[in-house]
Amino acid sequence: MNLGLLLSQHEPAVVRYALSGAGGGFGRTLLAQTLLIDALRPSLLCDVDVEKVHALCVELGYDDLAICRTADEVRGATAGTVIVPSADLLDPDRYDVLVEGTGSPAHGYRMARAALLAGRHVAMVSKEVDSVTGVELARVAAENGVVYTPADGDQPANLLALVSWVRTLGLEIVAVGKSGEYDVVLDGDEIRYLDITIPAGELPRLMTLGVSPGETLARRAEAVKTLKLRAAADPCEMAVVTTHGGFVPDTESMHYPLARISELADIYSLREDGGILAKSGVVDVFTVLRRPDEASFGGGVFAIVRTGDPETWKLLEGKGHVVSKSGKYACLYLPYHVMGVETPVSLLAAVRLGIGSGVAAPRQNAVMAGRARTGLPKGTVLHMGGHHHEIDGVEPVLLPTTEAAPNPAPFYLAAHATLARDVEAGELITFEDLADADADLVAAWTRGLRA
């Protein structure tokens, strides 16, 4: 049954949500969408900049607002939406589900855990939190009879929903993944990427895979080697998918092929069939290659499946579906992720149906770790920042936990910690390298690893 139809058949009681990190871009998309949904209300908004959140709400059209700076003010507030500056003011009596969107591993974990212990559901937007503590938070949720779930609208939950659908159909999954946030656009003799323009070089001659896909992909990569196509957000999101979906990476840096959408079934074939994969059941990320008049993948998600009956998939290929030249593989995909516009589905499903987005028992199947790009001396603080929450001097990698030795620290557990000793270029950053890692995150990761 369609989830939207199922939700519409349940009681019409209004679902109240709390939102942390309410002043960010995600917060705006969710708050704007909420105005269109009678069954949903933002009852409690948390952000250090309460004035910014208040102004945002007024701009969007909310009028029953109050800023509260103490617990007594929160308890006495009669406004429909209360705005607070700190997590200790997130009164669980005022909400049914917490949407955690701070992006802060330590703060987000503590807020989510407190909500679960108070018997409130949690929809996790902060992939940084989930990549370190997702298994532990799922355990706490189960013990308290509530839902912990990645939130619809970001790639992990969207991909998990696609995986659930594919598995229900009995199709064998070879690979799953997403596109990067931004496309490489070939426009005449120029390549455009965000606001960067570089000469196209030989890329116009490489717009088809030809008889040697591996060689073509290597030459495409050479043509765009000056562009930064990888972001820490990518392995982080795929780490969440490994936790809730049961996948592992094929290679620690992921393949990141520069690919056209129509090529995905050929590229993500096993090597013996001309593709790039060494094994099945993996996660990966690709960068979209397109012309200006071609549609984007929209940061969407995909699943590569084995086709089975040749005649069925020949028929589907004739209808425009992406099938490999060998006929053995097909690509099923959703070309979008629209942030908070989609998140209401997660909130309503958690509260009304008691379900989340995971498709397997949460398990620490992989660790998003960090390798030093250059030598990092003792005393270096591993500052996390920027739009994609990168750590200066550290390359994010995704490793199966069965192969992750010796004891690497999760990337976002290491964030903001101080190095206790020198780390050489190319070395994994381990727990032993961190002088002051957050104790709560260490404990949560350790418990999750043992689950």
Secondary structure in CASP SS format (residue, H / E / C, confidence):
PFRMAT SS
TARGET T0000
AUTHOR 0000-0000-0000
METHOD secondary structure of the structure
MODEL  1
M C 1.00
N C 1.00
L H 1.00
G H 1.00
L H 1.00
L H 1.00
L H 1.00
S H 1.00
Q C 1.00
H C 1.00
E C 1.00
P C 1.00
A C 1.00
V C 1.00
V E 1.00
R E 1.00
Y E 1.00
A E 1.00
L E 1.00
S E 1.00
G C 1.00
A C 1.00
G C 1.00
G C 1.00
G H 1.00
F H 1.00
G H 1.00
R H 1.00
T H 1.00
L H 1.00
L H 1.00
A H 1.00
Q H 1.00
T H 1.00
L C 1.00
L C 1.00
I C 1.00
D C 1.00
A C 1.00
L E 1.00
R E 1.00
P E 1.00
S E 1.00
L E 1.00
L E 1.00
C E 1.00
D C 1.00
V C 1.00
D C 1.00
V H 1.00
E H 1.00
K H 1.00
V H 1.00
H H 1.00
A H 1.00
L H 1.00
C H 1.00
V H 1.00
E H 1.00
L H 1.00
G C 1.00
Y C 1.00
D C 1.00
D C 1.00
L E 1.00
A E 1.00
I E 1.00
C C 1.00
R C 1.00
T C 1.00
A H 1.00
D H 1.00
E H 1.00
V H 1.00
R H 1.00
G H 1.00
A C 1.00
T C 1.00
A C 1.00
G C 1.00
T E 1.00
V E 1.00
I E 1.00
V E 1.00
P C 1.00
S C 1.00
A H 1.00
D H 1.00
L H 1.00
L C 1.00
D C 1.00
P H 1.00
D H 1.00
R H 1.00
Y C 1.00
D C 1.00
V E 1.00
L E 1.00
V E 1.00
E E 1.00
G C 1.00
T C 1.00
G C 1.00
S C 1.00
P H 1.00
A H 1.00
H H 1.00
G H 1.00
Y H 1.00
R H 1.00
M H 1.00
A H 1.00
R H 1.00
A H 1.00
A H 1.00
L H 1.00
L H 1.00
A C 1.00
G C 1.00
R C 1.00
H E 1.00
V E 1.00
A E 1.00
M E 1.00
V C 1.00
S C 1.00
K H 1.00
E H 1.00
V H 1.00
D H 1.00
S H 1.00
V H 1.00
T H 1.00
G H 1.00
V H 1.00
E H 1.00
L H 1.00
A H 1.00
R H 1.00
V H 1.00
A H 1.00
A H 1.00
E H 1.00
N C 1.00
G C 1.00
V C 1.00
V C 1.00
Y E 1.00
T E 1.00
P E 1.00
A C 1.00
D C 1.00
G C 1.00
D C 1.00
Q H 1.00
P H 1.00
A H 1.00
N H 1.00
L H 1.00
L H 1.00
A H 1.00
L H 1.00
V H 1.00
S H 1.00
W H 1.00
V H 1.00
R H 1.00
T H 1.00
L C 1.00
G C 1.00
L C 1.00
E C 1.00
I E 1.00
V E 1.00
A E 1.00
V E 1.00
G E 1.00
K E 1.00
S E 1.00
G C 1.00
E C 1.00
Y C 1.00
D C 1.00
V E 1.00
V E 1.00
L E 1.00
D E 1.00
G C 1.00
D C 1.00
E E 1.00
I E 1.00
R E 1.00
Y E 1.00
L C 1.00
D C 1.00
I E 1.00
T E 1.00
I E 1.00
P E 1.00
A C 1.00
G C 1.00
E C 1.00
L H 1.00
P H 1.00
R H 1.00
L H 1.00
M C 1.00
T C 1.00
L C 1.00
G C 1.00
V C 1.00
S C 1.00
P H 1.00
G H 1.00
E H 1.00
T H 1.00
L H 1.00
A H 1.00
R H 1.00
R H 1.00
A H 1.00
E H 1.00
A H 1.00
V C 1.00
K C 1.00
T C 1.00
L C 1.00
K C 1.00
L C 1.00
R C 1.00
A C 1.00
A C 1.00
A H 1.00
D H 1.00
P H 1.00
C H 1.00
E H 1.00
M H 1.00
A H 1.00
V H 1.00
V H 1.00
T H 1.00
T H 1.00
H H 1.00
G H 1.00
G C 1.00
F C 1.00
V E 1.00
P E 1.00
D C 1.00
T C 1.00
E C 1.00
S C 1.00
M C 1.00
H C 1.00
Y C 1.00
P C 1.00
L E 1.00
A E 1.00
R C 1.00
I H 1.00
S H 1.00
E H 1.00
L H 1.00
A H 1.00
D H 1.00
I H 1.00
Y C 1.00
S C 1.00
L E 1.00
R H 1.00
E H 1.00
D H 1.00
G C 1.00
G C 1.00
I C 1.00
L E 1.00
A C 1.00
K C 1.00
S C 1.00
G C 1.00
V E 1.00
V E 1.00
D E 1.00
V E 1.00
F E 1.00
T E 1.00
V E 1.00
L E 1.00
R E 1.00
R C 1.00
P C 1.00
D C 1.00
E C 1.00
A C 1.00
S C 1.00
F C 1.00
G C 1.00
G C 1.00
G C 1.00
V E 1.00
F E 1.00
A E 1.00
I E 1.00
V E 1.00
R E 1.00
T C 1.00
G C 1.00
D C 1.00
P H 1.00
E H 1.00
T H 1.00
W H 1.00
K H 1.00
L H 1.00
L H 1.00
E H 1.00
G H 1.00
K C 1.00
G C 1.00
H C 1.00
V E 1.00
V E 1.00
S C 1.00
K C 1.00
S C 1.00
G C 1.00
K C 1.00
Y E 1.00
A E 1.00
C E 1.00
L E 1.00
Y E 1.00
L E 1.00
P C 1.00
Y C 1.00
H C 1.00
V C 1.00
M H 1.00
G H 1.00
V H 1.00
E C 1.00
T C 1.00
P H 1.00
V H 1.00
S H 1.00
L H 1.00
L H 1.00
A H 1.00
A H 1.00
V H 1.00
R H 1.00
L H 1.00
G C 1.00
I C 1.00
G C 1.00
S C 1.00
G C 1.00
V C 1.00
A C 1.00
A C 1.00
P C 1.00
R C 1.00
Q C 1.00
N C 1.00
A E 1.00
V E 1.00
M E 1.00
A E 1.00
G E 1.00
R E 1.00
A E 1.00
R C 1.00
T C 1.00
G C 1.00
L E 1.00
P C 1.00
K C 1.00
G C 1.00
T C 1.00
V E 1.00
L C 1.00
H C 1.00
M E 1.00
G E 1.00
G C 1.00
H C 1.00
H C 1.00
H C 1.00
E E 1.00
I E 1.00
D C 1.00
G C 1.00
V E 1.00
E E 1.00
P E 1.00
V E 1.00
L E 1.00
L E 1.00
P E 1.00
T H 1.00
T H 1.00
E H 1.00
A C 1.00
A C 1.00
P C 1.00
N C 1.00
P E 1.00
A C 1.00
P C 1.00
F H 1.00
Y H 1.00
L H 1.00
A H 1.00
A C 1.00
H C 1.00
A C 1.00
T E 1.00
L E 1.00
A C 1.00
R C 1.00
D C 1.00
V E 1.00
E C 1.00
A C 1.00
G C 1.00
E C 1.00
L E 1.00
I C 1.00
T E 1.00
F H 1.00
E H 1.00
D H 1.00
L E 1.00
A C 1.00
D C 1.00
A C 1.00
D C 1.00
A H 1.00
D H 1.00
L H 1.00
V H 1.00
A H 1.00
A H 1.00
W H 1.00
T H 1.00
R H 1.00
G H 1.00
L H 1.00
R H 1.00
A C 1.00
END
